[in-house]
């Protein structure tokens, strides 16, 4: 048996995205990504370093408090 050379119209079965989805949801996503990428690396790094320093200070304070009971 030889395969048929007929093309099946499979593209006609795919639903077309609605115009609302293209403008509404995609626009929100695009806006979010643009704002996210606009934040400078130095600002993100400074916040991460500050959080890390605060966590280590808290750990040291808890560690001292537990030793004081002994």
N, C-alpha and C positions, 0 to 999 in steps of 0.2 A: 504494500500500500504506500502510495506517495502522499505526503502532506499536502493539504489544500493551500493554495496561494491566496485564498480569500482573507481579507482582514476583518477581524471582529471589531465591532464598534464599542470597545470597552471604554473609551474616553467619554462617551455620552453618558455613562452611568455615574461618573463622579459628580458629586454635588458642587455647585459653584458657591464660594464663600459669599456671605451677605456683605452688602456695602457698609452696614453698621459695624460689623466686626473689623473690617479693614480700616475704617477711620477711627472708631472708638477705642477698642482694645489695643490695637497696634500702635495708635498714637500715644496712649498712656504708657505702654511699654517703652516706646522710643524715647519719650520724655524722661522716664525714669532712668534709662540707660545713659542718656546724655548728661543728666544731673550727676549720676554716679561717676562717670568718667571725668567730669569736670573738677572733681575734688583732687587737689594736689597731693602727690605722694607724701610730701613732707608733713602735711596736716594729719594724714592717716597714721604715719609713723609716730608722730608726737603723741597722739591719743593712745596708741597701743603701748608706747613706752610708759606713759603715765599710769595706765591700767596695770601694767606689769609691776611697776614700782609699788603701787598701792597694795596689790595682792601680796607681794613679798613682805611689806610692812605688817599687814594683817597676820600673816603666818608667823612672823617673828613675835608679835604681841601675844598670840595664842600660845605659842611655844613657851614664852616666859611665864605666862599665867599658869600653865600646867606644871611647870617646875617649882613654882612658889608653894604649891600644896605639899610637896614632898618634904 
